[in-house]
Amino acid sequence: MLAPQKIHNLLRLSPQARCDYLIRKVADFQVIWGLFADGWATAGSAQASAIAFWPEADFAALCAHGPWHGFQPKPIELGHFLSHWLPGMQRDARFCLVFADADGQGLLLPPESLLQSLTHELDQYQ
């Protein structure tokens, strides 16, 4: 469980800074988190749909209210996320809602952008 001060400090960051944190954290630990009930937590409008992702289970759990009440944090292995999830989301014209806060505010990215950022970060480890 994360320290309350760490959670507070990270949620005060801008959506772009939280996205940068997610990329580093996911590359380090090889897992990304979503919220799951009978399906994955999504947000959006009639024009666009997005699946929400977080760097750690605690941040996902903070968002399990309102339309996502009853959802539970669920890990997605990074290799599978990169090879299946992001290409599938791109095919389906879905977006990634990256590191949303408790109000649902996060960075909305096309899957190919998140794929490129994660791949670039992973290349730094080589």
Secondary structure, DSSP 8 states (H G I E B T S, - for coil): ---HHHHHHHHTS-HHHHHHHHHHHHHHHTEEEEEESSSB-EEE-SS-EEEEEBSSHHHHHHT-SGGGTT-EEEEEEHHHIIIIIHHHHHHTT-EEEES--TTS--EEE-HHHHHHHHHHHHHTT-
